């Protein structure tokens, strides 16, 4: 049974607006954001005393998948301090349109603070505060900090266990900043084993689009370029997972031509690790087990890496094996995916080849008739 709680943090408000057929991201703030029905998981942090994985869920109809999906949102925060639980009057304000019933109304809550974050719940008629979810979460964190929890096995595992369907080979879990509302979302994830080197897994991610952010002025021209040269508006990016030995510590990624380096979501022309062979990038974290390495999409042109370059933003969490996942999972290779699209160049040469073949046939028929 999950301990559901509210999670609040200080952040920057943003809104995607349409202006002259362009999508503009505007920022306001800072302000306090309140998120309900969150699950909290605790882990080691490479930077501070501990790390929290905060997850929220939604159920919505997907026009792309034509079904009800359950997208998951994730925020990863590193924490140094934890306060005591206290009670206070609180109202959530008007920042959540779906919570109008309690906007500007004050109710008592149980809450504790962690740096600039708050975990809390509305006060209920408990006989003892120890019955609350907030108390349970607070105790879990204290137990973790006191070293009384057995977590050594999961030092680089993002999630120990979640409900999911049958594991189908090596599949990455992909994270993308939820700020990327410019129709750049992930549609499909394909995992294909190399026919020659069985320890190499080629992963191809299909995005609904690739809308530029820093270079918005040339976005329309860039879309026409993709249609002309690739025969598609969608963006396709591929990387490789290498499993050279049975020891997961030897696993690594290669992101040839799509490595993000230290760049974040506002960049749209990043193409790191171009040289051949590309550098080995150590897998830093896994999801549930070592068959599910974690990848972060960091820039608007979908350059990616093994680390998160947008830590202050909530992420879409694409679990390709989840029953209600918003992504379609497949086993196509990059070559198979490319062959599904025909560029203008290819159409021209195919048409030219057909005409030459027909012309050659006509000339042959004329020669036979003369003979």
Secondary structure in CASP SS format (residue, H / E / C, confidence):
PFRMAT SS
TARGET T0000
AUTHOR 0000-0000-0000
METHOD secondary structure of the structure
MODEL  1
X C 1.00
X C 1.00
X C 1.00
X C 1.00
X E 1.00
X E 1.00
X E 1.00
X E 1.00
X E 1.00
X E 1.00
X E 1.00
X E 1.00
X E 1.00
X E 1.00
X E 1.00
X E 1.00
X E 1.00
X E 1.00
X E 1.00
X C 1.00
X C 1.00
X E 1.00
X E 1.00
X E 1.00
X E 1.00
X E 1.00
X E 1.00
X E 1.00
X E 1.00
X E 1.00
X E 1.00
X E 1.00
X E 1.00
X E 1.00
X E 1.00
X E 1.00
X E 1.00
X E 1.00
X E 1.00
X E 1.00
X E 1.00
X E 1.00
X E 1.00
X C 1.00
X C 1.00
X C 1.00
X C 1.00
X C 1.00
X C 1.00
X E 1.00
X E 1.00
X E 1.00
X E 1.00
X E 1.00
X E 1.00
X E 1.00
X E 1.00
X C 1.00
X C 1.00
X E 1.00
X E 1.00
X E 1.00
X C 1.00
X C 1.00
X C 1.00
X C 1.00
X E 1.00
X E 1.00
X E 1.00
X C 1.00
X C 1.00
X E 1.00
X E 1.00
X E 1.00
X E 1.00
X E 1.00
X E 1.00
X E 1.00
X E 1.00
X C 1.00
X C 1.00
X C 1.00
X C 1.00
X C 1.00
X C 1.00
X E 1.00
X E 1.00
X E 1.00
X E 1.00
X E 1.00
X C 1.00
X C 1.00
X C 1.00
X C 1.00
X C 1.00
X C 1.00
X H 1.00
X H 1.00
X H 1.00
X H 1.00
X H 1.00
X H 1.00
X C 1.00
X C 1.00
X C 1.00
X C 1.00
X E 1.00
X E 1.00
X E 1.00
X E 1.00
X E 1.00
X E 1.00
X E 1.00
X E 1.00
X C 1.00
X C 1.00
X E 1.00
X E 1.00
X E 1.00
X E 1.00
X E 1.00
X E 1.00
X C 1.00
X C 1.00
X C 1.00
X C 1.00
X C 1.00
X C 1.00
X H 1.00
X H 1.00
X H 1.00
X C 1.00
X H 1.00
X H 1.00
X H 1.00
X H 1.00
X H 1.00
X H 1.00
X H 1.00
X H 1.00
X H 1.00
X H 1.00
X H 1.00
X H 1.00
X H 1.00
X C 1.00
X C 1.00
X C 1.00
X C 1.00
X C 1.00
X C 1.00
X H 1.00
X H 1.00
X H 1.00
X C 1.00
X C 1.00
X E 1.00
X C 1.00
X C 1.00
X C 1.00
X C 1.00
X C 1.00
X C 1.00
X C 1.00
X C 1.00
X C 1.00
X C 1.00
X C 1.00
X C 1.00
X C 1.00
X C 1.00
X C 1.00
X E 1.00
X E 1.00
X E 1.00
X E 1.00
X E 1.00
X C 1.00
X C 1.00
X C 1.00
X C 1.00
X C 1.00
X C 1.00
X C 1.00
X C 1.00
X E 1.00
X E 1.00
X E 1.00
X E 1.00
X E 1.00
X E 1.00
X E 1.00
X E 1.00
X C 1.00
X C 1.00
X C 1.00
X C 1.00
X C 1.00
X C 1.00
X E 1.00
X E 1.00
X E 1.00
X E 1.00
X E 1.00
X E 1.00
X E 1.00
X E 1.00
X C 1.00
X C 1.00
X C 1.00
X C 1.00
X C 1.00
X C 1.00
X C 1.00
X C 1.00
X H 1.00
X H 1.00
X H 1.00
X H 1.00
X H 1.00
X H 1.00
X H 1.00
X H 1.00
X H 1.00
X H 1.00
X H 1.00
X H 1.00
X H 1.00
X H 1.00
X H 1.00
X C 1.00
X C 1.00
X C 1.00
X C 1.00
X E 1.00
X E 1.00
X E 1.00
X E 1.00
X E 1.00
X E 1.00
X E 1.00
X E 1.00
X C 1.00
X C 1.00
X C 1.00
X C 1.00
X C 1.00
X H 1.00
X H 1.00
X H 1.00
X C 1.00
X E 1.00
X E 1.00
X E 1.00
X C 1.00
X C 1.00
X C 1.00
X C 1.00
X E 1.00
X C 1.00
X C 1.00
X C 1.00
X C 1.00
X C 1.00
X C 1.00
X C 1.00
X C 1.00
X C 1.00
X C 1.00
X C 1.00
X C 1.00
X E 1.00
X C 1.00
X C 1.00
X C 1.00
X C 1.00
X C 1.00
X C 1.00
X C 1.00
X C 1.00
X E 1.00
X E 1.00
X C 1.00
X C 1.00
X C 1.00
X E 1.00
X C 1.00
X C 1.00
X C 1.00
X C 1.00
X C 1.00
X C 1.00
X E 1.00
X E 1.00
X E 1.00
X E 1.00
X E 1.00
X C 1.00
X C 1.00
X C 1.00
X C 1.00
X C 1.00
X C 1.00
X E 1.00
X E 1.00
X C 1.00
X C 1.00
X C 1.00
X C 1.00
X C 1.00
X C 1.00
X C 1.00
X C 1.00
X C 1.00
X E 1.00
X E 1.00
X E 1.00
X E 1.00
X C 1.00
X C 1.00
X C 1.00
X C 1.00
X C 1.00
X C 1.00
X C 1.00
X C 1.00
X C 1.00
X E 1.00
X E 1.00
X E 1.00
X C 1.00
X C 1.00
X C 1.00
X H 1.00
X H 1.00
X H 1.00
X H 1.00
X H 1.00
X C 1.00
X C 1.00
X C 1.00
X C 1.00
X C 1.00
X H 1.00
X H 1.00
X H 1.00
X H 1.00
X H 1.00
X H 1.00
X H 1.00
X H 1.00
X H 1.00
X H 1.00
X H 1.00
X H 1.00
X H 1.00
X H 1.00
X H 1.00
X H 1.00
X H 1.00
X H 1.00
X H 1.00
X H 1.00
X H 1.00
X H 1.00
X H 1.00
X H 1.00
X H 1.00
X H 1.00
X H 1.00
X C 1.00
END
